[in-house]
Amino acid sequence: MWEVWQWNGQYIKGDLLKKFKNKSAAIKHADKVIKHDRVVKGDQKGEFYLEDNGGIPMGMIVREEQKS
């Protein structure tokens, strides 16, 4: 499951916007909702930061493993 998170003024992973089954749908939704300029790969596997031109994170896309 891919989750799209938006910066809430205090935390980058502040407000959960929506969950998706595939990465491409999560990126399309983030393009519409969060006004970012680039997507940067994070340190962890399945973690991407949405940044503006100044390199300030505005949100993130994270892959969460389903627990069974």
Protein Blocks (a to p, Z undefined) as FASTA:
>chain_A
ZZddddehjamblbcfbdcfbfklmmmmmmmmmccfbdcddfbehiacdddfkopafbdc
ddddddZZ
